[in-house]
Amino acid sequence: MDQLTRWNTRYRDAGEDYLFGTEPNRFLAHRAELLRNGRTALCVADGEGRNSVWLAEQGLEVTAVEISAIAVEKARRLAAGRGVQLAFEVADMLAPGWPPPPMHGLYDWVIGVFIQFTGAADRARQFAAMKHLACRGGRVLLQGYTPKQLDYGTGGPGVLENLYTPEILRGAFDDWDIEELVEYEEDVSEGRGHSGRSALIGMVARKP
């Protein structure tokens, strides 16, 4: 099953519910003060909008990119219900030529929360795209699962190759200033999709 079909099916099957809930990811939300250092943010593979809508509530100018039009429609409803405006783009971040050159270097923040639907080759393309999107001095924020998550089975891809280690993230951003890189465990409650004890990793890296 290709990624578009897979995610359309998951979001459609959730019905009126939000698969990952409507509240922001905790790692992201706990950095609200740091986020105020920027004006613009882009969320990749944003799903049903929980993170992009929250960022807009913090006063940032937000663009959300998501492959599933079904998820984007739910995100638009969430934004309207919360009284915020942001830009939505239905696009595949792994498509050839994405992001287009006009988007390069536009964003103070580029956010990727649980975007671990790829193996090593496509992950390199993901990270390259995020680096292109960030402005000079801009930051990438990532939240993901570590290999220990396979023991918990409370969310994530269930594929070892897709999971992050500190070494993977340090290697991918070795030309950036890694301001924070933490590996930890906590209980997660993000809708039906992420629920229970989880093995997590978070990173904030700044573009030179």
ChimeraX commands (.cxc) that place a marker at each C-alpha (Angstrom):
marker #1 position 0.00,0.00,0.00 radius 0.5
marker #1 position 1.44,3.39,-0.94 radius 0.5
marker #1 position 1.74,6.19,1.63 radius 0.5
marker #1 position -1.17,8.24,0.29 radius 0.5
marker #1 position -3.58,5.31,0.37 radius 0.5
marker #1 position -2.35,4.25,3.80 radius 0.5
marker #1 position -2.83,7.64,5.41 radius 0.5
marker #1 position -6.11,8.39,3.66 radius 0.5
marker #1 position -7.43,5.09,4.97 radius 0.5
marker #1 position -6.29,5.76,8.53 radius 0.5
marker #1 position -7.74,9.27,8.64 radius 0.5
marker #1 position -10.97,8.22,6.95 radius 0.5
marker #1 position -11.42,5.29,9.33 radius 0.5
marker #1 position -11.07,7.66,12.30 radius 0.5
marker #1 position -14.34,9.31,11.24 radius 0.5
marker #1 position -15.06,12.50,13.13 radius 0.5
marker #1 position -12.40,11.65,15.70 radius 0.5
marker #1 position -8.84,12.88,15.39 radius 0.5
marker #1 position -6.47,9.93,15.09 radius 0.5
marker #1 position -3.71,11.61,17.12 radius 0.5
marker #1 position -5.95,13.91,19.13 radius 0.5
marker #1 position -6.25,17.68,18.91 radius 0.5
marker #1 position -3.67,18.77,21.47 radius 0.5
marker #1 position -0.07,19.55,20.46 radius 0.5
marker #1 position 2.77,17.14,20.90 radius 0.5
marker #1 position 4.23,17.59,24.38 radius 0.5
marker #1 position 7.85,17.98,23.29 radius 0.5
marker #1 position 6.78,20.78,20.95 radius 0.5
marker #1 position 4.47,22.47,23.46 radius 0.5
marker #1 position 7.11,22.49,26.20 radius 0.5
marker #1 position 9.29,24.66,23.95 radius 0.5
marker #1 position 6.72,27.43,23.59 radius 0.5
marker #1 position 9.10,30.07,24.95 radius 0.5
marker #1 position 11.85,29.11,22.48 radius 0.5
marker #1 position 9.37,29.15,19.59 radius 0.5
marker #1 position 8.72,32.83,20.25 radius 0.5
marker #1 position 12.19,33.52,18.87 radius 0.5
marker #1 position 10.73,32.99,15.39 radius 0.5
marker #1 position 7.94,34.46,13.29 radius 0.5
marker #1 position 7.28,31.75,10.68 radius 0.5
marker #1 position 6.86,27.99,11.01 radius 0.5
marker #1 position 6.25,25.09,8.67 radius 0.5
marker #1 position 4.98,21.70,9.83 radius 0.5
marker #1 position 5.77,18.76,7.55 radius 0.5
marker #1 position 3.52,15.69,7.42 radius 0.5
marker #1 position 1.24,17.61,9.74 radius 0.5
marker #1 position -1.71,15.20,9.73 radius 0.5
marker #1 position -4.95,16.55,11.15 radius 0.5
marker #1 position -3.47,19.83,12.33 radius 0.5
marker #1 position -2.96,19.47,16.05 radius 0.5
marker #1 position 0.56,20.90,15.96 radius 0.5
marker #1 position 0.16,23.54,13.26 radius 0.5
marker #1 position -3.04,24.90,14.81 radius 0.5
marker #1 position -1.34,25.15,18.20 radius 0.5
marker #1 position 1.61,26.98,16.63 radius 0.5
marker #1 position -0.79,29.47,15.05 radius 0.5
marker #1 position -2.32,30.00,18.49 radius 0.5
marker #1 position 1.15,31.00,19.70 radius 0.5
marker #1 position 1.16,33.84,17.17 radius 0.5
marker #1 position 3.38,32.28,14.50 radius 0.5
marker #1 position 2.67,32.50,10.78 radius 0.5
marker #1 position 2.18,28.82,10.01 radius 0.5
marker #1 position 2.16,26.65,6.91 radius 0.5
marker #1 position 1.15,23.00,7.22 radius 0.5
marker #1 position 2.08,20.39,4.62 radius 0.5
marker #1 position 0.30,17.04,4.51 radius 0.5
marker #1 position -0.08,14.31,1.87 radius 0.5
marker #1 position -3.69,13.41,2.80 radius 0.5
marker #1 position -6.46,15.78,1.68 radius 0.5
marker #1 position -8.74,14.01,4.17 radius 0.5
marker #1 position -6.43,14.99,7.03 radius 0.5
marker #1 position -6.12,18.56,5.74 radius 0.5
marker #1 position -9.88,18.98,5.67 radius 0.5
marker #1 position -10.01,17.91,9.32 radius 0.5
marker #1 position -7.15,20.30,10.09 radius 0.5
marker #1 position -9.08,23.16,8.48 radius 0.5
marker #1 position -12.06,22.37,10.70 radius 0.5
marker #1 position -9.84,22.30,13.76 radius 0.5
marker #1 position -8.32,25.69,12.87 radius 0.5
marker #1 position -11.75,27.21,12.28 radius 0.5
marker #1 position -13.03,25.86,15.57 radius 0.5
marker #1 position -10.07,27.33,17.42 radius 0.5
marker #1 position -10.31,30.68,15.62 radius 0.5
marker #1 position -6.90,30.74,13.94 radius 0.5
marker #1 position -5.73,31.09,10.37 radius 0.5
marker #1 position -2.86,29.27,8.70 radius 0.5
marker #1 position -1.89,28.04,5.25 radius 0.5
marker #1 position -2.46,24.42,4.27 radius 0.5
marker #1 position -0.75,22.64,1.41 radius 0.5
marker #1 position -1.65,19.15,0.20 radius 0.5
marker #1 position 1.74,17.81,-0.88 radius 0.5
marker #1 position 4.07,14.85,-0.52 radius 0.5
marker #1 position 7.28,15.99,1.14 radius 0.5
marker #1 position 9.10,13.10,-0.59 radius 0.5
marker #1 position 7.96,14.07,-4.08 radius 0.5
marker #1 position 10.72,14.94,-6.55 radius 0.5
marker #1 position 11.43,18.66,-6.51 radius 0.5
marker #1 position 9.74,19.31,-3.16 radius 0.5
marker #1 position 10.12,21.79,-1.60 radius 0.5
marker #1 position 10.09,24.12,-4.61 radius 0.5
marker #1 position 12.85,26.77,-4.62 radius 0.5
marker #1 position 10.51,29.66,-3.63 radius 0.5
marker #1 position 10.03,27.91,-0.27 radius 0.5
marker #1 position 13.74,27.54,0.41 radius 0.5
marker #1 position 15.00,29.51,3.37 radius 0.5
marker #1 position 11.61,30.95,4.33 radius 0.5
marker #1 position 10.97,29.53,7.78 radius 0.5
marker #1 position 12.28,30.26,11.25 radius 0.5
marker #1 position 10.96,26.90,12.42 radius 0.5
marker #1 position 10.55,23.63,10.55 radius 0.5
marker #1 position 8.66,21.07,12.63 radius 0.5
marker #1 position 8.59,17.30,12.15 radius 0.5
marker #1 position 6.63,15.34,14.76 radius 0.5
marker #1 position 6.51,11.54,14.37 radius 0.5
marker #1 position 7.31,11.62,10.65 radius 0.5
marker #1 position 8.93,8.15,10.80 radius 0.5
marker #1 position 7.13,6.58,7.86 radius 0.5
marker #1 position 10.34,6.09,5.87 radius 0.5
marker #1 position 13.53,4.09,5.88 radius 0.5
marker #1 position 17.05,5.46,5.72 radius 0.5
marker #1 position 17.08,6.61,2.08 radius 0.5
marker #1 position 13.84,8.57,2.23 radius 0.5
marker #1 position 14.68,9.85,5.70 radius 0.5
marker #1 position 17.75,11.53,4.20 radius 0.5
marker #1 position 15.43,13.21,1.67 radius 0.5
marker #1 position 13.09,14.29,4.47 radius 0.5
marker #1 position 15.89,15.89,6.43 radius 0.5
marker #1 position 17.36,17.54,3.32 radius 0.5
marker #1 position 13.97,19.06,2.53 radius 0.5
marker #1 position 13.63,20.39,6.06 radius 0.5
marker #1 position 17.11,21.90,5.92 radius 0.5
marker #1 position 16.26,23.67,2.65 radius 0.5
marker #1 position 13.09,25.13,4.18 radius 0.5
marker #1 position 14.83,26.69,7.18 radius 0.5
marker #1 position 16.22,30.20,6.95 radius 0.5
marker #1 position 19.72,31.08,8.12 radius 0.5
marker #1 position 19.60,30.92,11.89 radius 0.5
marker #1 position 16.33,29.01,11.67 radius 0.5
marker #1 position 15.68,25.80,13.53 radius 0.5
marker #1 position 14.43,22.28,12.91 radius 0.5
marker #1 position 12.50,20.58,15.71 radius 0.5
marker #1 position 12.06,16.81,15.55 radius 0.5
marker #1 position 10.19,14.42,17.82 radius 0.5
marker #1 position 10.31,10.70,17.21 radius 0.5
marker #1 position 10.54,7.20,18.61 radius 0.5
marker #1 position 13.72,5.27,19.41 radius 0.5
marker #1 position 14.25,1.54,18.75 radius 0.5
marker #1 position 13.11,0.70,22.28 radius 0.5
marker #1 position 9.61,1.72,21.16 radius 0.5
marker #1 position 9.35,-1.69,19.52 radius 0.5
marker #1 position 9.15,-3.16,23.05 radius 0.5
marker #1 position 6.22,-0.90,23.94 radius 0.5
marker #1 position 4.16,-1.03,20.74 radius 0.5
marker #1 position 2.17,2.05,21.76 radius 0.5
marker #1 position 2.57,3.93,18.48 radius 0.5
marker #1 position 4.99,4.48,15.68 radius 0.5
marker #1 position 5.94,2.55,12.58 radius 0.5
marker #1 position 6.91,-0.75,14.18 radius 0.5
marker #1 position 9.89,-0.92,11.80 radius 0.5
marker #1 position 13.40,-0.72,13.26 radius 0.5
marker #1 position 14.89,1.02,10.23 radius 0.5
marker #1 position 12.47,3.94,10.58 radius 0.5
marker #1 position 13.30,4.76,14.20 radius 0.5
marker #1 position 15.72,7.44,15.41 radius 0.5
marker #1 position 18.85,7.11,17.49 radius 0.5
marker #1 position 21.01,9.99,18.74 radius 0.5
marker #1 position 23.68,8.86,16.29 radius 0.5
marker #1 position 21.28,9.09,13.33 radius 0.5
marker #1 position 20.23,12.62,14.22 radius 0.5
marker #1 position 23.73,13.83,15.02 radius 0.5
marker #1 position 24.94,12.45,11.70 radius 0.5
marker #1 position 22.09,14.02,9.74 radius 0.5
marker #1 position 22.60,17.46,11.33 radius 0.5
marker #1 position 26.36,17.41,11.85 radius 0.5
marker #1 position 26.68,20.66,9.87 radius 0.5
marker #1 position 24.14,22.41,12.14 radius 0.5
marker #1 position 24.31,23.48,15.78 radius 0.5
marker #1 position 22.43,20.85,17.75 radius 0.5
marker #1 position 21.04,22.85,20.65 radius 0.5
marker #1 position 19.12,20.01,22.27 radius 0.5
marker #1 position 19.09,16.24,21.81 radius 0.5
marker #1 position 17.28,14.22,24.46 radius 0.5
marker #1 position 16.34,10.55,24.66 radius 0.5
marker #1 position 13.73,9.71,27.27 radius 0.5
marker #1 position 10.61,7.73,28.17 radius 0.5
marker #1 position 7.19,8.97,29.20 radius 0.5
marker #1 position 3.50,8.15,28.96 radius 0.5
marker #1 position 1.97,9.56,25.79 radius 0.5
marker #1 position -1.71,10.25,25.22 radius 0.5
marker #1 position -2.28,11.48,21.67 radius 0.5
marker #1 position -5.57,10.08,20.48 radius 0.5
marker #1 position -5.84,6.44,19.46 radius 0.5
marker #1 position -2.64,6.62,17.43 radius 0.5
marker #1 position -0.16,7.23,20.25 radius 0.5
marker #1 position -1.17,5.96,23.68 radius 0.5
marker #1 position 0.91,4.54,26.51 radius 0.5
marker #1 position 4.48,4.30,27.70 radius 0.5
marker #1 position 6.82,5.38,24.91 radius 0.5
marker #1 position 10.52,5.55,24.09 radius 0.5
marker #1 position 11.12,9.01,22.66 radius 0.5
marker #1 position 13.77,11.30,21.27 radius 0.5
marker #1 position 13.62,15.03,20.64 radius 0.5
marker #1 position 15.97,17.41,18.87 radius 0.5
marker #1 position 16.29,21.11,18.21 radius 0.5
marker #1 position 18.99,22.09,15.70 radius 0.5
marker #1 position 19.91,25.56,14.42 radius 0.5
marker #1 position 21.03,26.32,10.88 radius 0.5
marker #1 position 24.33,28.22,10.67 radius 0.5
marker link #1:1,2 radius 0.2
marker link #1:2,3 radius 0.2
marker link #1:3,4 radius 0.2
marker link #1:4,5 radius 0.2
marker link #1:5,6 radius 0.2
marker link #1:6,7 radius 0.2
marker link #1:7,8 radius 0.2
marker link #1:8,9 radius 0.2
marker link #1:9,10 radius 0.2
marker link #1:10,11 radius 0.2
marker link #1:11,12 radius 0.2
marker link #1:12,13 radius 0.2
marker link #1:13,14 radius 0.2
marker link #1:14,15 radius 0.2
marker link #1:15,16 radius 0.2
marker link #1:16,17 radius 0.2
marker link #1:17,18 radius 0.2
marker link #1:18,19 radius 0.2
marker link #1:19,20 radius 0.2
marker link #1:20,21 radius 0.2
marker link #1:21,22 radius 0.2
marker link #1:22,23 radius 0.2
marker link #1:23,24 radius 0.2
marker link #1:24,25 radius 0.2
marker link #1:25,26 radius 0.2
marker link #1:26,27 radius 0.2
marker link #1:27,28 radius 0.2
marker link #1:28,29 radius 0.2
marker link #1:29,30 radius 0.2
marker link #1:30,31 radius 0.2
marker link #1:31,32 radius 0.2
marker link #1:32,33 radius 0.2
marker link #1:33,34 radius 0.2
marker link #1:34,35 radius 0.2
marker link #1:35,36 radius 0.2
marker link #1:36,37 radius 0.2
marker link #1:37,38 radius 0.2
marker link #1:38,39 radius 0.2
marker link #1:39,40 radius 0.2
marker link #1:40,41 radius 0.2
marker link #1:41,42 radius 0.2
marker link #1:42,43 radius 0.2
marker link #1:43,44 radius 0.2
marker link #1:44,45 radius 0.2
marker link #1:45,46 radius 0.2
marker link #1:46,47 radius 0.2
marker link #1:47,48 radius 0.2
marker link #1:48,49 radius 0.2
marker link #1:49,50 radius 0.2
marker link #1:50,51 radius 0.2
marker link #1:51,52 radius 0.2
marker link #1:52,53 radius 0.2
marker link #1:53,54 radius 0.2
marker link #1:54,55 radius 0.2
marker link #1:55,56 radius 0.2
marker link #1:56,57 radius 0.2
marker link #1:57,58 radius 0.2
marker link #1:58,59 radius 0.2
marker link #1:59,60 radius 0.2
marker link #1:60,61 radius 0.2
marker link #1:61,62 radius 0.2
marker link #1:62,63 radius 0.2
marker link #1:63,64 radius 0.2
marker link #1:64,65 radius 0.2
marker link #1:65,66 radius 0.2
marker link #1:66,67 radius 0.2
marker link #1:67,68 radius 0.2
marker link #1:68,69 radius 0.2
marker link #1:69,70 radius 0.2
marker link #1:70,71 radius 0.2
marker link #1:71,72 radius 0.2
marker link #1:72,73 radius 0.2
marker link #1:73,74 radius 0.2
marker link #1:74,75 radius 0.2
marker link #1:75,76 radius 0.2
marker link #1:76,77 radius 0.2
marker link #1:77,78 radius 0.2
marker link #1:78,79 radius 0.2
marker link #1:79,80 radius 0.2
marker link #1:80,81 radius 0.2
marker link #1:81,82 radius 0.2
marker link #1:82,83 radius 0.2
marker link #1:83,84 radius 0.2
marker link #1:84,85 radius 0.2
marker link #1:85,86 radius 0.2
marker link #1:86,87 radius 0.2
marker link #1:87,88 radius 0.2
marker link #1:88,89 radius 0.2
marker link #1:89,90 radius 0.2
marker link #1:90,91 radius 0.2
marker link #1:91,92 radius 0.2
marker link #1:92,93 radius 0.2
marker link #1:93,94 radius 0.2
marker link #1:94,95 radius 0.2
marker link #1:95,96 radius 0.2
marker link #1:96,97 radius 0.2
marker link #1:97,98 radius 0.2
marker link #1:98,99 radius 0.2
marker link #1:99,100 radius 0.2
marker link #1:100,101 radius 0.2
marker link #1:101,102 radius 0.2
marker link #1:102,103 radius 0.2
marker link #1:103,104 radius 0.2
marker link #1:104,105 radius 0.2
marker link #1:105,106 radius 0.2
marker link #1:106,107 radius 0.2
marker link #1:107,108 radius 0.2
marker link #1:108,109 radius 0.2
marker link #1:109,110 radius 0.2
marker link #1:110,111 radius 0.2
marker link #1:111,112 radius 0.2
marker link #1:112,113 radius 0.2
marker link #1:113,114 radius 0.2
marker link #1:114,115 radius 0.2
marker link #1:115,116 radius 0.2
marker link #1:116,117 radius 0.2
marker link #1:117,118 radius 0.2
marker link #1:118,119 radius 0.2
marker link #1:119,120 radius 0.2
marker link #1:120,121 radius 0.2
marker link #1:121,122 radius 0.2
marker link #1:122,123 radius 0.2
marker link #1:123,124 radius 0.2
marker link #1:124,125 radius 0.2
marker link #1:125,126 radius 0.2
marker link #1:126,127 radius 0.2
marker link #1:127,128 radius 0.2
marker link #1:128,129 radius 0.2
marker link #1:129,130 radius 0.2
marker link #1:130,131 radius 0.2
marker link #1:131,132 radius 0.2
marker link #1:132,133 radius 0.2
marker link #1:133,134 radius 0.2
marker link #1:134,135 radius 0.2
marker link #1:135,136 radius 0.2
marker link #1:136,137 radius 0.2
marker link #1:137,138 radius 0.2
marker link #1:138,139 radius 0.2
marker link #1:139,140 radius 0.2
marker link #1:140,141 radius 0.2
marker link #1:141,142 radius 0.2
marker link #1:142,143 radius 0.2
marker link #1:143,144 radius 0.2
marker link #1:144,145 radius 0.2
marker link #1:145,146 radius 0.2
marker link #1:146,147 radius 0.2
marker link #1:147,148 radius 0.2
marker link #1:148,149 radius 0.2
marker link #1:149,150 radius 0.2
marker link #1:150,151 radius 0.2
marker link #1:151,152 radius 0.2
marker link #1:152,153 radius 0.2
marker link #1:153,154 radius 0.2
marker link #1:154,155 radius 0.2
marker link #1:155,156 radius 0.2
marker link #1:156,157 radius 0.2
marker link #1:157,158 radius 0.2
marker link #1:158,159 radius 0.2
marker link #1:159,160 radius 0.2
marker link #1:160,161 radius 0.2
marker link #1:161,162 radius 0.2
marker link #1:162,163 radius 0.2
marker link #1:163,164 radius 0.2
marker link #1:164,165 radius 0.2
marker link #1:165,166 radius 0.2
marker link #1:166,167 radius 0.2
marker link #1:167,168 radius 0.2
marker link #1:168,169 radius 0.2
marker link #1:169,170 radius 0.2
marker link #1:170,171 radius 0.2
marker link #1:171,172 radius 0.2
marker link #1:172,173 radius 0.2
marker link #1:173,174 radius 0.2
marker link #1:174,175 radius 0.2
marker link #1:175,176 radius 0.2
marker link #1:176,177 radius 0.2
marker link #1:177,178 radius 0.2
marker link #1:178,179 radius 0.2
marker link #1:179,180 radius 0.2
marker link #1:180,181 radius 0.2
marker link #1:181,182 radius 0.2
marker link #1:182,183 radius 0.2
marker link #1:183,184 radius 0.2
marker link #1:184,185 radius 0.2
marker link #1:185,186 radius 0.2
marker link #1:186,187 radius 0.2
marker link #1:187,188 radius 0.2
marker link #1:188,189 radius 0.2
marker link #1:189,190 radius 0.2
marker link #1:190,191 radius 0.2
marker link #1:191,192 radius 0.2
marker link #1:192,193 radius 0.2
marker link #1:193,194 radius 0.2
marker link #1:194,195 radius 0.2
marker link #1:195,196 radius 0.2
marker link #1:196,197 radius 0.2
marker link #1:197,198 radius 0.2
marker link #1:198,199 radius 0.2
marker link #1:199,200 radius 0.2
marker link #1:200,201 radius 0.2
marker link #1:201,202 radius 0.2
marker link #1:202,203 radius 0.2
marker link #1:203,204 radius 0.2
marker link #1:204,205 radius 0.2
marker link #1:205,206 radius 0.2
marker link #1:206,207 radius 0.2
marker link #1:207,208 radius 0.2
view
